[in-house]
Amino acid sequence: MKLRTDVLPAEQVYAILANERRRRALEQLGNVGGTVTVHELSELVASRETGESPPPKRCRESVYTSLVQTHLPKLEELGVIEYDREIQRIELSRHARDVSLYTEIVAKGGVTWSELYRALGIVSLTVLLAALLGTPLVSAVDPVLLTSLALALFAAASAYQLWLNRFSVLRQLRAGRDGLLSRGRS
C-alpha cells in the first residue's frame, strides 16, 4: 500500500473550514453522496442556514452567488471538488477526505466516533482485566467470551459507521479503482 504524498496542508484545510458557508456546502455534498448541481447545492445550503424548506428565494440567491463567485472556485482550485462550470455540476474530489479528517463526525448521541471507539476499548479492556484478576461476577464469564463480545461490539459500531458513510466510502473505492485502471492502461 502506497502512502499519499499529496495531502492538503493543514493551513489550507483551516482556510477552507474557516468559512461557515463553505463548511455547510461540503457537508451537504457529503450527505448527497454523488454529483449535484449548483442550484441543488445552493438550495440545500440555504435550507440548512434558514431551517426552512424550501428556503426563501433571497437566501437561495445569496447562497448561489457566493458559491459560484467564491467558494466553489476555491474548493476546485484546492482539489476538494470537481466543478464543471458549463453544466453547473459539482462532485467531491480526492482532497475532500483531507478536509473531512479535520471535521470529527459526531454520532447520534453527541459523541464523536473516536470517543465511542476509545470508550469501547477502555471498557472492554477493563472488563477483561477484571475477569482475569478474578473479580466476583465478572470472572464467572469466560474471558474468551468477553473478548468475543468486545470484538462484536467493535464490528457492529464499525459496520454502522460504514453504513452511515457509505456514499463517501463507495466514492473513495471507485476513485481508487479508477486510478488503478488508468495506471494499468499507461
N, CA, C and O of each residue as an XYZ file, in Angstrom:
744
protein
N       0.844     -1.174      0.000
C       0.000      0.000      0.000
C       0.888      1.236      0.000
O       1.829      1.335      0.788
N       0.590      2.162     -0.874
C       1.397      3.365     -1.014
C       0.756      4.517     -0.241
O      -0.451      4.739     -0.337
N       1.563      5.244      0.520
C       1.064      6.394      1.266
C       0.898      7.583      0.340
O       1.701      7.800     -0.567
N      -0.151      8.345      0.581
C      -0.381      9.552     -0.230
C       0.606     10.630      0.170
O       0.853     10.855      1.355
N       1.162     11.288     -0.821
C       2.083     12.389     -0.558
C       1.470     13.726     -0.936
O       2.086     14.772     -0.732
N       0.254     13.701     -1.488
C      -0.381     14.936     -1.940
C      -1.499     15.405     -1.004
O      -2.488     15.975     -1.464
N      -1.351     15.172      0.294
C      -2.354     15.572      1.279
C      -2.356     17.092      1.414
O      -1.306     17.735      1.404
N      -3.561     17.651      1.541
C      -3.671     19.107      1.726
C      -2.988     19.537      3.016
O      -3.190     18.908      4.055
N      -2.186     20.592      2.973
C      -1.576     21.108      4.209
C      -2.647     21.619      5.176
O      -3.710     22.075      4.756
N      -2.356     21.538      6.451
C      -3.316     21.942      7.484
C      -3.770     23.391      7.297
O      -4.939     23.705      7.520
N      -2.861     24.271      6.890
C      -3.226     25.692      6.721
C      -4.334     25.849      5.674
O      -5.249     26.655      5.848
N      -4.246     25.074      4.584
C      -5.272     25.161      3.540
C      -6.592     24.582      4.033
O      -7.658     25.110      3.717
N      -6.529     23.512      4.796
C      -7.755     22.921      5.348
C      -8.418     23.911      6.295
O      -9.637     24.081      6.265
N      -7.618     24.565      7.140
C      -8.183     25.554      8.063
C      -8.792     26.731      7.302
O      -9.825     27.264      7.711
N      -8.167     27.136      6.210
C      -8.719     28.227      5.395
C     -10.060     27.816      4.793
O     -10.986     28.623      4.710
N     -10.156     26.572      4.378
C     -11.422     26.068      3.831
C     -12.496     26.055      4.907
O     -13.620     26.506      4.684
N     -12.142     25.538      6.071
C     -13.121     25.372      7.148
C     -13.432     26.671      7.890
O     -14.363     26.719      8.695
N     -12.663     27.714      7.624
C     -12.875     28.985      8.322
C     -14.199     29.636      7.941
O     -14.731     30.449      8.697
N     -14.730     29.288      6.779
C     -15.973     29.898      6.323
C     -17.143     28.941      6.550
O     -17.127     27.801      6.084
N     -18.145     29.414      7.262
C     -19.282     28.568      7.623
C     -20.060     28.078      6.400
O     -20.484     26.923      6.361
N     -20.249     28.938      5.412
C     -20.996     28.535      4.219
C     -20.231     27.449      3.452
O     -20.836     26.525      2.909
N     -18.913     27.564      3.413
C     -18.100     26.553      2.732
C     -18.207     25.215      3.474
O     -18.301     24.157      2.853
N     -18.191     25.280      4.805
C     -18.349     24.057      5.598
C     -19.696     23.410      5.320
O     -19.789     22.195      5.147
N     -20.736     24.229      5.279
C     -22.081     23.695      5.010
C     -22.161     23.091      3.619
O     -22.786     22.047      3.428
N     -21.534     23.739      2.650
C     -21.549     23.217      1.277
C     -20.868     21.847      1.228
O     -21.379     20.923      0.596
N     -19.719     21.716      1.892
C     -19.021     20.430      1.916
C     -19.836     19.369      2.653
O     -19.885     18.210      2.242
N     -20.468     19.778      3.735
C     -21.312     18.851      4.495
C     -22.457     18.344      3.620
O     -22.739     17.146      3.598
N     -23.112     19.245      2.903
C     -24.233     18.851      2.050
C     -23.767     17.984      0.885
O     -24.464     17.045      0.500
N     -22.599     18.285      0.320
C     -22.046     17.440     -0.752
C     -21.780     16.031     -0.233
O     -22.041     15.047     -0.926
N     -21.263     15.941      0.980
C     -21.028     14.633      1.588
C     -22.325     13.881      1.840
O     -22.384     12.664      1.666
N     -23.358     14.597      2.249
C     -24.649     13.964      2.517
C     -25.301     13.436      1.244
O     -25.938     12.382      1.249
N     -25.134     14.184      0.150
C     -25.729     13.778     -1.122
C     -25.061     12.516     -1.638
O     -25.728     11.624     -2.163
N     -23.749     12.440     -1.491
C     -23.029     11.238     -1.877
C     -22.859     11.041     -3.366
O     -22.687      9.907     -3.813
N     -22.901     12.088     -4.139
C     -22.714     11.965     -5.587
C     -22.609     13.331     -6.219
O     -22.160     14.294     -5.598
N     -23.029     13.396     -7.457
C     -22.981     14.642     -8.204
C     -24.234     15.455     -7.913
O     -25.327     14.907     -7.771
N     -24.060     16.764     -7.827
C     -25.170     17.671     -7.549
C     -24.977     18.937     -8.389
O     -23.848     19.303     -8.715
N     -26.068     19.593     -8.733
C     -25.955     20.859     -9.468
C     -25.725     21.994     -8.472
O     -25.994     21.858     -7.279
N     -25.226     23.107     -8.984
C     -25.010     24.280     -8.130
C     -26.347     24.745     -7.561
O     -26.432     25.144     -6.400
N     -27.383     24.691     -8.385
C     -28.712     25.101     -7.919
C     -29.172     24.213     -6.760
O     -29.667     24.717     -5.752
N     -29.012     22.896     -6.900
C     -29.417     21.971     -5.833
C     -28.601     22.207     -4.560
O     -29.140     22.204     -3.453
N     -27.309     22.409     -4.736
C     -26.456     22.644     -3.570
C     -26.836     23.944     -2.876
O     -26.899     24.000     -1.648
N     -27.089     24.990     -3.657
C     -27.459     26.268     -3.036
C     -28.775     26.140     -2.282
O     -28.953     26.763     -1.235
N     -29.691     25.345     -2.802
C     -30.969     25.103     -2.114
C     -30.735     24.353     -0.796
O     -31.323     24.695      0.230
N     -29.879     23.337     -0.833
C     -29.578     22.562      0.377
C     -28.898     23.421      1.443
O     -29.248     23.357      2.621
N     -27.929     24.220      1.017
C     -27.197     25.071      1.968
C     -28.126     26.135      2.537
O     -28.122     26.381      3.743
N     -28.916     26.763      1.683
C     -29.844     27.801      2.146
C     -30.873     27.220      3.107
O     -31.234     27.855      4.099
N     -31.340     26.020      2.812
C     -32.299     25.359      3.698
C     -31.674     25.084      5.061
O     -32.322     25.243      6.095
N     -30.415     24.672      5.051
C     -29.688     24.401      6.313
C     -29.471     25.698      7.098
O     -29.578     25.714      8.324
N     -29.167     26.778      6.384
C     -28.903     28.060      7.047
C     -30.163     28.651      7.659
O     -30.121     29.214      8.753
N     -31.282     28.525      6.957
C     -32.515     29.159      7.435
C     -33.387     28.227      8.268
O     -34.212     28.684      9.059
N     -33.204     26.925      8.089
C     -34.067     25.972      8.772
C     -35.425     25.851      8.111
O     -36.335     25.234      8.666
N     -35.573     26.438      6.925
C     -36.840     26.401      6.196
C     -36.686     25.571      4.935
O     -35.641     25.588      4.285
N     -37.755     24.838      4.599
C     -37.739     24.068      3.363
C     -39.057     24.283      2.635
O     -40.098     23.854      3.134
N     -39.053     24.906      1.515
C     -37.912     25.476      0.805
C     -37.464     26.786      1.449
O     -38.265     27.486      2.069
N     -36.198     27.107      1.300
C     -35.695     28.362      1.874
C     -36.193     29.564      1.072
O     -36.574     29.430     -0.090
N     -36.186     30.731      1.698
C     -36.620     31.939      0.988
C     -35.752     32.192     -0.259
O     -34.557     31.896     -0.275
N     -36.381     32.739     -1.285
C     -35.708     32.972     -2.570
C     -34.469     33.851     -2.402
O     -33.431     33.576     -3.003
N     -34.569     34.896     -1.596
C     -33.432     35.808     -1.401
C     -32.224     35.071     -0.820
O     -31.088     35.311     -1.227
N     -32.473     34.198      0.108
C     -31.391     33.426      0.722
C     -30.784     32.461     -0.294
O     -29.561     32.348     -0.375
N     -31.618     31.760     -1.073
C     -31.121     30.849     -2.107
C     -30.236     31.595     -3.101
O     -29.174     31.109     -3.490
N     -30.683     32.776     -3.503
C     -29.910     33.565     -4.466
C     -28.578     34.012     -3.871
O     -27.550     33.991     -4.548
N     -28.603     34.412     -2.610
C     -27.376     34.830     -1.930
C     -26.380     33.676     -1.837
O     -25.188     33.848     -2.094
N     -26.884     32.500     -1.468
C     -26.029     31.320     -1.357
C     -25.480     30.951     -2.736
O     -24.291     30.665     -2.878
N     -26.341     30.959     -3.745
C     -25.918     30.611     -5.100
C     -24.791     31.532     -5.569
O     -23.780     31.069     -6.097
N     -24.973     32.820     -5.374
C     -23.969     33.807     -5.812
C     -22.643     33.596     -5.100
O     -21.588     33.593     -5.735
N     -22.689     33.420     -3.788
C     -21.430     33.245     -3.047
C     -20.744     31.924     -3.407
O     -19.516     31.857     -3.450
N     -21.527     30.881     -3.665
C     -20.926     29.612     -4.075
C     -20.216     29.762     -5.416
O     -19.064     29.355     -5.566
N     -20.910     30.348     -6.386
C     -20.357     30.462     -7.745
C     -19.168     31.415     -7.791
O     -18.180     31.140     -8.472
N     -19.255     32.521     -7.079
C     -18.198     33.533     -7.179
C     -17.006     33.270     -6.267
O     -15.887     33.664     -6.596
N     -17.219     32.614     -5.133
C     -16.143     32.494     -4.154
C     -15.806     31.062     -3.780
O     -14.682     30.608     -3.995
N     -16.768     30.353     -3.224
C     -16.485     29.097     -2.562
C     -16.152     27.931     -3.505
O     -15.182     27.207     -3.281
N     -16.950     27.757     -4.546
C     -16.682     26.645     -5.457
C     -15.352     26.798     -6.195
O     -14.615     25.820     -6.316
N     -15.018     27.998     -6.696
C     -13.697     28.129     -7.333
C     -12.539     27.819     -6.383
O     -11.553     27.205     -6.788
N     -12.656     28.243     -5.120
C     -11.592     27.964     -4.150
C     -11.480     26.466     -3.879
O     -10.379     25.917     -3.844
N     -12.617     25.810     -3.690
C     -12.611     24.373     -3.424
C     -12.095     23.581     -4.632
O     -11.412     22.569     -4.477
N     -12.429     24.055     -5.826
C     -11.939     23.395     -7.038
C     -10.426     23.584     -7.189
O      -9.707     22.645     -7.532
N      -9.962     24.785     -6.933
C      -8.532     25.086     -7.043
C      -7.702     24.199     -6.107
O      -6.595     23.788     -6.455
N      -8.238     23.909     -4.927
C      -7.522     23.087     -3.955
C      -7.735     21.581     -4.174
O      -7.154     20.757     -3.469
N      -8.571     21.237     -5.156
C      -8.795     19.823     -5.461
C      -9.772     19.132     -4.540
O      -9.792     17.903     -4.470
N     -10.595     19.905     -3.823
C     -11.564     19.322     -2.893
C     -12.832     18.903     -3.630
O     -13.504     17.955     -3.225
N     -13.158     19.611     -4.716
C     -14.319     19.264     -5.536
C     -13.918     19.241     -6.999
O     -12.900     19.808     -7.395
N     -14.740     18.574     -7.786
C     -14.665     18.673     -9.239
C     -15.869     19.502     -9.632
O     -17.004     19.152     -9.309
N     -15.624     20.602    -10.331
C     -16.684     21.565    -10.632
C     -16.692     21.828    -12.129
O     -15.750     22.405    -12.671
N     -17.750     21.405    -12.789
C     -17.929     21.654    -14.215
C     -18.804     22.894    -14.359
O     -20.020     22.832    -14.177
N     -18.183     24.003    -14.682
C     -18.908     25.281    -14.761
C     -19.944     25.294    -15.886
O     -20.988     25.933    -15.759
N     -19.663     24.597    -16.976
C     -20.585     24.616    -18.120
C     -21.926     23.989    -17.783
O     -22.975     24.554    -18.093
N     -21.897     22.828    -17.154
C     -23.173     22.177    -16.825
C     -23.551     22.362    -15.359
O     -24.542     21.801    -14.892
N     -22.744     23.163    -14.625
C     -23.041     23.516    -13.241
C     -23.152     22.285    -12.331
O     -24.064     22.199    -11.508
N     -22.230     21.345    -12.481
C     -22.231     20.122    -11.674
C     -21.015     20.097    -10.754
O     -19.921     20.532    -11.113
N     -21.253     19.566     -9.544
C     -20.210     19.512     -8.526
C     -20.162     18.094     -7.962
O     -21.184     17.422     -7.826
N     -18.936     17.658     -7.636
C     -18.747     16.353     -7.004
C     -17.515     16.464     -6.105
O     -16.550     17.149     -6.443
N     -17.559     15.789     -4.966
C     -16.393     15.777     -4.086
C     -15.233     15.094     -4.798
O     -15.434     14.185     -5.603
N     -14.035     15.534     -4.498
C     -12.838     15.010     -5.144
C     -11.897     14.392     -4.114
O     -12.272     14.199     -2.957
N     -10.678     14.084     -4.539
C      -9.737     13.339     -3.695
C      -9.371     14.056     -2.398
O      -9.160     13.401     -1.377
N      -9.292     15.379     -2.416
C      -8.884     16.095     -1.209
C     -10.041     16.340     -0.234
O      -9.830     16.900      0.841
N     -11.241     15.934     -0.593
C     -12.379     16.099      0.316
C     -12.142     15.311      1.596
O     -12.528     15.742      2.683
N     -11.506     14.154      1.460
C     -11.217     13.338      2.643
C     -10.220     14.042      3.561
O     -10.322     13.939      4.783
N      -9.255     14.757      2.977
C      -8.287     15.501      3.779
C      -8.996     16.523      4.663
O      -8.629     16.724      5.821
N     -10.017     17.162      4.099
C     -10.775     18.166      4.851
C     -11.656     17.491      5.890
O     -11.755     17.960      7.024
N     -12.299     16.385      5.506
C     -13.235     15.734      6.440
C     -12.510     15.161      7.660
O     -13.119     14.996      8.717
N     -11.225     14.860      7.525
C     -10.475     14.370      8.683
C     -10.381     15.425      9.781
O     -10.184     15.094     10.950
N     -10.520     16.686      9.407
C     -10.452     17.777     10.384
C     -11.816     18.088     10.994
O     -11.911     18.867     11.942
N     -12.844     17.495     10.464
C     -14.190     17.717     10.998
C     -14.674     16.405     11.588
O     -15.254     15.572     10.891
N     -14.437     16.234     12.840
C     -14.791     14.989     13.533
C     -16.289     14.774     13.432
O     -17.079     15.662     13.750
N     -16.664     13.602     12.991
C     -18.071     13.269     12.823
C     -18.651     12.875     14.170
O     -18.060     12.089     14.911
N     -19.800     13.423     14.471
C     -20.451     13.167     15.750
C     -21.560     12.142     15.538
O     -22.401     12.303     14.653
N     -21.558     11.097     16.346
C     -22.604     10.083     16.292
C     -23.885     10.673     16.890
O     -23.871     11.771     17.445
N     -24.967      9.946     16.772
C     -26.276     10.468     17.181
C     -26.346     10.946     18.620
O     -27.049     11.918     18.896
N     -25.652     10.308     19.544
C     -25.728     10.682     20.952
C     -24.885     11.895     21.317
O     -24.770     12.227     22.497
N     -24.288     12.570     20.324
C     -23.447     13.727     20.602
C     -22.006     13.341     20.911
O     -21.213     14.179     21.341
N     -21.669     12.084     20.693
C     -20.317     11.577     20.942
C     -19.643     11.384     19.594
O     -20.271     10.910     18.647
N     -18.376     11.746     19.500
C     -17.667     11.525     18.244
C     -17.346     10.037     18.106
O     -17.311      9.303     19.093
N     -17.114      9.612     16.876
C     -16.801      8.202     16.646
C     -15.511      7.807     17.352
O     -15.418      6.704     17.891
N     -14.518      8.688     17.359
C     -13.259      8.336     18.030
C     -13.483      8.192     19.539
O     -12.874      7.327     20.169
N     -14.341      9.021     20.120
C     -14.659      8.877     21.555
C     -15.381      7.562     21.819
O     -15.119      6.893     22.819
N     -16.286      7.196     20.924
C     -17.017      5.934     21.073
C     -16.057      4.748     21.019
O     -16.144      3.842     21.847
N     -15.142      4.751     20.046
C     -14.189      3.641     19.932
C     -13.236      3.590     21.127
O     -12.906      2.508     21.612
N     -12.797      4.745     21.597
C     -11.937      4.775     22.788
C     -12.673      4.207     23.996
O     -12.119      3.404     24.746
N     -13.927      4.629     24.181
C     -14.723      4.135     25.318
C     -14.921      2.628     25.218
O     -14.784      1.921     26.217
N     -15.242      2.127     24.029
C     -15.400      0.680     23.853
C     -14.111     -0.060     24.208
O     -14.145     -1.105     24.858
N     -12.985      0.488     23.780
C     -11.699     -0.140     24.071
C     -11.387     -0.165     25.555
O     -10.964     -1.189     26.090
N     -11.596      0.961     26.219
C     -11.299      1.053     27.656
C     -12.220      0.139     28.468
O     -11.761     -0.576     29.359
N     -13.521      0.166     28.158
C     -14.472     -0.685     28.887
C     -14.156     -2.154     28.637
O     -14.166     -2.955     29.572
N     -13.876     -2.517     27.392
C     -13.561     -3.917     27.066
C     -12.323     -4.387     27.808
O     -12.310     -5.468     28.397
N     -11.285     -3.565     27.772
C     -10.039     -3.931     28.446
C     -10.241     -4.048     29.960
O      -9.725     -4.974     30.587
N     -10.983     -3.121     30.538
C     -11.242     -3.131     31.976
C     -12.017     -4.382     32.391
O     -11.678     -5.023     33.385
N     -13.051     -4.725     31.635
C     -13.853     -5.909     31.949
C     -13.008     -7.175     31.799
O     -13.086     -8.076     32.634
N     -12.204     -7.243     30.738
C     -11.351     -8.416     30.535
C     -10.321     -8.558     31.656
O     -10.095     -9.659     32.157
N      -9.700     -7.450     32.046
C      -8.739     -7.492     33.156
C      -9.418     -7.903     34.458
O      -8.863     -8.673     35.242
N     -10.616     -7.388     34.681
C     -11.359     -7.755     35.892
C     -11.643     -9.254     35.899
O     -11.544     -9.898     36.944
N     -11.991     -9.810     34.753
C     -12.260    -11.250     34.672
C     -10.996    -12.052     34.932
O     -11.029    -13.058     35.639
N      -9.880    -11.608     34.359
C      -8.615    -12.329     34.542
C      -8.079    -12.220     35.965
O      -7.386    -13.123     36.435
N      -8.391    -11.125     36.656
C      -7.926    -10.925     38.030
C      -8.852    -11.562     39.063
O      -8.596    -11.486     40.265
N      -9.926    -12.189     38.590
C     -10.803    -12.919     39.495
C     -11.838    -12.073     40.200
O     -12.299    -12.466     41.272
N     -12.220    -10.957     39.669
C     -13.258    -10.116     40.265
C     -14.578    -10.892     40.272
O     -14.969    -11.472     39.259
N     -15.265    -10.898     41.431
C     -16.532    -11.639     41.508
C     -17.510    -11.202     40.407
O     -17.495    -10.052     39.969
N     -18.331    -12.112     39.985
C     -19.328    -11.972     38.921
C     -18.676    -11.918     37.537
O     -19.039    -12.694     36.653
N     -17.729    -11.021     37.344
C     -17.105    -10.877     36.026
C     -16.244    -12.093     35.710
O     -16.206    -12.548     34.567
N     -15.552    -12.623     36.722
C     -14.664    -13.766     36.489
C     -15.439    -15.057     36.224
O     -14.857    -16.055     35.799
N     -16.746    -15.038     36.474
C     -17.568    -16.214     36.195
C     -17.770    -16.412     34.689
O     -18.139    -17.498     34.243
N     -17.527    -15.361     33.919
C     -17.684    -15.430     32.465
C     -16.322    -15.719     31.845
O     -15.311    -15.140     32.242
N     -16.309    -16.612     30.877
C     -15.076    -16.996     30.191
C     -14.456    -15.772     29.499
O     -15.154    -15.074     28.763
N     -13.165    -15.499     29.718
C     -12.508    -14.352     29.075
C     -12.583    -14.381     27.544
O     -12.622    -13.331     26.904
N     -12.603    -15.571     26.967
C     -12.734    -15.670     25.503
C     -14.097    -15.140     25.069
O     -14.203    -14.461     24.048
N     -15.139    -15.445     25.839
C     -16.474    -14.937     25.538
C     -16.510    -13.409     25.673
O     -17.091    -12.724     24.832
N     -15.893    -12.884     26.727
C     -15.845    -11.424     26.911
C     -15.107    -10.750     25.758
O     -15.541     -9.714     25.254
N     -13.985    -11.348     25.344
C     -13.225    -10.789     24.225
C     -14.051    -10.852     22.942
O     -14.044     -9.907     22.152
N     -14.751    -11.940     22.737
C     -15.599    -12.081     21.545
C     -16.717    -11.038     21.542
O     -17.029    -10.459     20.501
N     -17.312    -10.804     22.704
C     -18.361     -9.780     22.805
C     -17.795     -8.389     22.503
O     -18.434     -7.595     21.812
N     -16.604     -8.095     23.017
C     -15.976     -6.799     22.754
C     -15.701     -6.628     21.265
O     -15.961     -5.566     20.699
N     -15.172     -7.677     20.630
C     -14.907     -7.611     19.188
C     -16.206     -7.456     18.397
O     -16.241     -6.745     17.393
N     -17.266     -8.116     18.844
C     -18.566     -7.988     18.178
C     -19.085     -6.554     18.294
O     -19.661     -6.024     17.343
N     -18.882     -5.922     19.460
C     -19.302     -4.520     19.620
C     -18.521     -3.601     18.685
O     -19.097     -2.708     18.063
N     -17.213     -3.821     18.587
C     -16.401     -3.024     17.658
C     -16.863     -3.233     16.218
O     -16.973     -2.277     15.450
N     -17.130     -4.483     15.858
C     -17.582     -4.789     14.498
C     -18.926     -4.128     14.209
O     -19.125     -3.583     13.124
N     -19.847     -4.171     15.165
C     -21.164     -3.556     14.983
C     -21.045     -2.042     14.840
O     -21.689     -1.448     13.976
N     -20.224     -1.413     15.687
C     -20.040      0.041     15.594
C     -19.391      0.416     14.268
O     -19.780      1.403     13.645
N     -18.407     -0.362     13.835
C     -17.735     -0.088     12.554
C     -18.694     -0.253     11.384
O     -18.706      0.567     10.466
N     -19.499     -1.313     11.416
C     -20.471     -1.544     10.342
C     -21.487     -0.405     10.283
O     -21.849      0.051      9.198
N     -21.941      0.050     11.438
C     -22.902      1.147     11.478
C     -22.273      2.436     10.932
O     -22.910      3.160     10.166
N     -21.036      2.720     11.322
C     -20.366      3.914     10.823
C     -20.152      3.827      9.313
O     -20.360      4.811      8.602
N     -19.745      2.675      8.824
C     -19.577      2.492      7.378
C     -20.903      2.677      6.651
O     -20.943      3.267      5.572
N     -21.978      2.181      7.232
C     -23.291      2.337      6.604
C     -23.669      3.818      6.523
O     -24.166      4.276      5.494
N     -23.437      4.554      7.589
C     -23.757      5.978      7.577
C     -22.925      6.739      6.550
O     -23.403      7.702      5.950
N     -21.684      6.311      6.347
C     -20.771      6.991      5.429
C     -20.607      6.229      4.121
O     -19.597      6.396      3.437
N     -21.570      5.401      3.764
C     -21.433      4.513      2.618
C     -21.169      5.246      1.308
O     -20.409      4.752      0.476
N     -21.779      6.417      1.104
C     -21.580      7.125     -0.155
C     -20.146      7.615     -0.274
O     -19.537      7.525     -1.340
N     -19.618      8.125      0.809
C     -18.235      8.590      0.801
C     -17.270      7.427      0.613
O     -16.299      7.540     -0.136
N     -17.528      6.318      1.284
C     -16.661      5.143      1.172
C     -16.700      4.589     -0.249
O     -15.656      4.269     -0.818
N     -17.897      4.475     -0.826
C     -18.018      3.974     -2.197
C     -17.307      4.887     -3.190
O     -16.658      4.410     -4.121
N     -17.429      6.198     -2.991
C     -16.759      7.154     -3.874
C     -15.247      6.982     -3.781
O     -14.557      7.023     -4.799
N     -14.725      6.789     -2.569
C     -13.284      6.590     -2.396
C     -12.836      5.285     -3.050
O     -11.777      5.233     -3.675
N     -13.634      4.239     -2.908
C     -13.291      2.957     -3.531
C     -13.297      3.067     -5.051
O     -12.410      2.538     -5.721
N     -14.314      3.766     -5.600
C     -14.375      3.959     -7.052
C     -13.185      4.765     -7.545
O     -12.590      4.443     -8.574
N     -12.840      5.817     -6.806
C     -11.710      6.652     -7.204
C     -10.422      5.845     -7.187
O      -9.595      5.989     -8.088
N     -10.235      5.000     -6.183
C      -9.046      4.158     -6.111
C      -9.004      3.149     -7.243
O      -7.951      2.920     -7.837
N     -10.149      2.544     -7.546
C     -10.232      1.580     -8.645
C      -9.943      2.258     -9.976
O      -9.189      1.733    -10.795
N     -10.554      3.443    -10.196
C     -10.328      4.173    -11.446
C      -8.870      4.570    -11.593
O      -8.321      4.539    -12.695
N      -8.240      4.945    -10.480
C      -6.823      5.292    -10.522
C      -5.960      4.105    -10.892
O      -5.004      4.238    -11.657
N      -6.295      2.939    -10.348
C      -5.548      1.722    -10.684
C      -5.759      1.332    -12.144
O      -4.819      0.917    -12.822
N      -6.999      1.468    -12.626
C      -7.285      1.127    -14.014
C      -6.549      2.061    -14.975
O      -6.009      1.610    -15.985
N      -6.525      3.348    -14.666
C      -5.852      4.296    -15.564
C      -4.344      4.070    -15.556
O      -3.695      4.254    -16.586
N      -3.772      3.677    -14.419
C      -2.344      3.370    -14.373
C      -2.031      2.099    -15.154
O      -0.972      1.983    -15.772
N      -2.964      1.146    -15.120
C      -2.770     -0.120    -15.830
C      -2.775      0.064    -17.343
O      -2.139     -0.700    -18.069
N      -3.499      1.087    -17.821
C      -3.565      1.363    -19.257
C      -2.320      2.086    -19.752
O      -2.005      2.054    -20.941
N      -1.608      2.743    -18.824
C      -0.447      3.542    -19.226
C       0.722      2.685    -19.619
O       1.775      3.207    -19.983
